[in-house]
Amino acid sequence: MKISIRHLSYGHIQDRVTWLEQNVGERKYVLHNQTGGYGWWYFNNDRVIEIENEQWATMFILKFGG
């Protein structure tokens, strides 16, 4: 599930990425245009977070909004 986070500042985005690392899966890589872990991806250019598991995506939306 893709979740748009265009309205957030960089600091708030980093908080969300930290939550993803702690709850969904550890970080595997950091590139110039994306960051990803086991079951999740953050795309810098589009400012979109994609979470593979629908349950974790729902938890993310409930915690941070969508």
C-alpha positions in Angstrom: 0.0 0.0 0.0 1.4 3.4 -1.0 1.0 6.3 1.5 1.7 9.9 0.4 3.6 12.0 2.9 4.1 15.1 0.7 2.8 17.4 3.4 5.5 16.5 6.0 8.9 18.1 6.7 12.1 16.1 6.5 12.3 15.7 10.3 8.8 14.3 10.5 9.6 11.9 7.6 12.7 10.6 9.5 10.4 9.9 12.5 8.2 7.7 10.2 11.2 5.9 8.8 12.5 5.2 12.3 9.1 3.8 13.2 9.2 1.6 10.1 12.7 0.3 11.0 11.6 -0.5 14.6 8.2 -2.1 13.8 8.0 -3.4 10.2 11.5 -4.5 9.3 15.1 -3.3 9.6 16.6 -1.1 7.0 18.4 -2.8 4.1 19.7 0.1 2.0 19.9 3.9 1.6 20.2 5.3 -1.9 20.2 8.9 -3.1 16.5 8.6 -4.1 15.1 5.9 -1.8 15.4 4.1 1.5 14.1 0.6 2.1 13.8 -2.2 4.5 12.2 -5.6 4.8 8.7 -5.0 3.7 8.8 -1.2 3.3 10.2 1.5 1.0 10.4 5.3 1.1 10.8 7.1 -2.2 12.4 10.6 -1.8 11.4 12.0 -5.2 7.7 11.2 -4.8 7.6 11.5 -1.0 5.7 8.2 -0.8 6.1 5.4 1.7 5.1 1.9 0.5 4.4 -0.9 3.0 4.0 -4.4 1.7 1.9 -5.8 4.6 -1.6 -4.4 4.7 -1.8 -4.8 8.5 1.4 -2.7 9.1 0.1 -0.2 6.5 -3.1 0.2 8.5 -1.2 0.6 11.7 1.0 3.2 10.1 -2.1 5.2 8.9 -3.8 4.9 12.3 -0.7 6.2 14.1 0.4 8.9 11.7 -2.5 9.6 9.4 -2.6 9.0 5.7 
